[in-house]
């Protein structure tokens, strides 16, 4: 048992990609340099640093989950960007100058770490890679903006200063998005170009809100001082609650679909766990084929409910395997299932994927959608395995799908399936 555990740990360590280690290592070096420099020179305006650090920690504590399992800390990011771009802070009797860029990095890093500690104590994933991406974005903005802020020609005209801040906030958001897309592409084994497009589509609204709130905080600090942090936390809290509610609704919706998919398992029409296995494997194959996130969501819904049409049968199919059925029976089951799904009124795309899953990949009356071809291949693969994980049986099932004398299965999908099942899982930081 000890040898096996050590081997698993060794494989898990080597499954962490070099790019991720480079990201974490570079961020760790930057953080250590910033902390050492700040400790050597002393903290300028400690009360301001503590206030922004606590604001960053508060935002990191209230991190939220976006669609697709993404983590976001809009309040923390807004506070860190505001601290990086602040010009002057109103204080009783004087105006406080902006902090050095390395001090900004140190304060942001400490705040993010403090806000993450409760999540670690609760047993949640710390999200080290995402934290590194955010910290690098903040460091870029601080290191670039501070020399610019020293020019009176910029700071003396608020329109020009606002334009510079908006541009740097946009570049900072782009840096975080690009790094996050790299991380997710590696974690999910997806194409980077597709993942970057999905990431930008999901994140741009939240990034816009973060940038706007950071700029407002910068100008508000010149008039209201540190107290304005509490005032401007309100709009971000409202935005965060709206995103959290949207994520909760989507999660509840998916749970409802999963519960509906289990009707065939409870009724004895398919083997227990079949729908879930098909859905998970179909998503992995879809990512390998370069499907976008909205298409993957429709694929997941359809894969979960691909056997719902079997409830129309008087007698269940032995083992629930639909792959050996003739075309007429398979079509009747698929049409009934699609009609059941279509009656929900919101899953028309998933219903179409289920309706077309009986069609042959080549030589049929029409070319079925890619999602339908994926479901057909993955469903046949799971039927052949019957829940087994034996390597010889997996290889035999793949060979049988490759032979495919009736041209029922898309060879490209079969090749993607072979790639997916041959992979080793990656470790996430």
Rosetta blueprint (number, residue, H / E / L):
1 X L
2 X H
3 X H
4 X H
5 X H
6 X H
7 X H
8 X H
9 X H
10 X H
11 X H
12 X H
13 X H
14 X H
15 X L
16 X L
17 X L
18 X H
19 X H
20 X H
21 X H
22 X H
23 X H
24 X H
25 X H
26 X H
27 X H
28 X H
29 X H
30 X H
31 X H
32 X H
33 X H
34 X H
35 X H
36 X H
37 X H
38 X H
39 X H
40 X H
41 X H
42 X L
43 X L
44 X L
45 X L
46 X H
47 X H
48 X H
49 X H
50 X H
51 X H
52 X H
53 X H
54 X H
55 X H
56 X H
57 X H
58 X H
59 X H
60 X H
61 X H
62 X L
63 X L
64 X E
65 X E
66 X E
67 X L
68 X L
69 X L
70 X E
71 X E
72 X E
73 X L
74 X H
75 X H
76 X H
77 X H
78 X H
79 X H
80 X H
81 X H
82 X H
83 X H
84 X H
85 X H
86 X L
87 X L
88 X E
89 X E
90 X E
91 X E
92 X L
93 X L
94 X E
95 X E
96 X E
97 X E
98 X L
99 X L
100 X L
101 X H
102 X H
103 X H
104 X H
105 X H
106 X H
107 X H
108 X H
109 X H
110 X H
111 X H
112 X H
113 X H
114 X H
115 X H
116 X H
117 X H
118 X H
119 X H
120 X H
121 X H
122 X L
123 X L
124 X L
125 X L
126 X L
127 X L
128 X H
129 X H
130 X H
131 X H
132 X H
133 X H
134 X H
135 X H
136 X H
137 X H
138 X H
139 X H
140 X H
141 X H
142 X H
143 X H
144 X H
145 X H
146 X H
147 X H
148 X H
149 X H
150 X L
151 X L
152 X H
153 X H
154 X H
155 X H
156 X L
157 X L
158 X H
159 X H
160 X H
161 X H
162 X H
163 X H
164 X H
165 X H
166 X H
167 X H
168 X H
169 X H
170 X H
171 X H
172 X H
173 X H
174 X H
175 X H
176 X H
177 X H
178 X H
179 X H
180 X H
181 X H
182 X H
183 X H
184 X H
185 X H
186 X H
187 X H
188 X H
189 X L
190 X L
191 X L
192 X H
193 X H
194 X H
195 X H
196 X H
197 X H
198 X H
199 X H
200 X H
201 X H
202 X H
203 X H
204 X H
205 X H
206 X H
207 X H
208 X H
209 X H
210 X H
211 X H
212 X H
213 X H
214 X H
215 X H
216 X H
217 X H
218 X H
219 X H
220 X H
221 X H
222 X H
223 X H
224 X H
225 X H
226 X H
227 X H
228 X H
229 X H
230 X H
231 X H
232 X H
233 X H
234 X H
235 X H
236 X H
237 X H
238 X H
239 X H
240 X H
241 X H
242 X H
243 X H
244 X H
245 X H
246 X H
247 X H
248 X H
249 X H
250 X H
251 X H
252 X H
253 X H
254 X H
255 X H
256 X H
257 X H
258 X H
259 X H
260 X H
261 X H
262 X L
263 X H
264 X H
265 X H
266 X H
267 X L
268 X L
269 X L
270 X L
271 X L
272 X L
273 X L
274 X H
275 X H
276 X H
277 X H
278 X H
279 X H
280 X H
281 X H
282 X H
283 X H
284 X H
285 X H
286 X H
287 X H
288 X H
289 X L
290 X L
291 X L
292 X L
293 X H
294 X H
295 X H
296 X H
297 X H
298 X H
299 X H
300 X H
301 X H
302 X H
303 X H
304 X H
305 X L
306 X L
307 X L
308 X H
309 X H
310 X H
311 X H
312 X H
313 X L
314 X L
315 X L
316 X L
317 X L
318 X H
319 X H
320 X H
321 X L
322 X L
323 X L
324 X L
325 X L
326 X L
327 X H
328 X H
329 X H
330 X H
331 X H
332 X H
333 X H
334 X H
335 X H
336 X H
337 X H
338 X H
339 X H
340 X H
341 X H
342 X H
343 X L
344 X L
345 X L
346 X L
347 X L
348 X H
349 X H
350 X H
351 X H
352 X H
353 X H
354 X H
355 X H
356 X L
357 X L
358 X L
359 X L
360 X L
361 X L
362 X L
363 X L
364 X L
365 X L
366 X L
367 X L
368 X L
369 X L
370 X H
371 X H
372 X H
373 X H
374 X H
375 X H
376 X H
377 X H
378 X H
379 X H
380 X H
381 X H
382 X H
383 X H
384 X H
385 X H
386 X L
387 X L
388 X L
389 X L
390 X L
391 X H
392 X H
393 X H
394 X H
395 X H
396 X H
397 X H
398 X H
399 X H
400 X H
401 X H
402 X H
403 X H
404 X L
405 X L
406 X L
407 X L
408 X L
409 X L
410 X L
411 X H
412 X H
413 X H
414 X H
415 X H
416 X H
417 X H
418 X H
419 X H
420 X H
421 X H
422 X L
423 X L
424 X L
425 X L
426 X L
427 X L
428 X L
429 X L
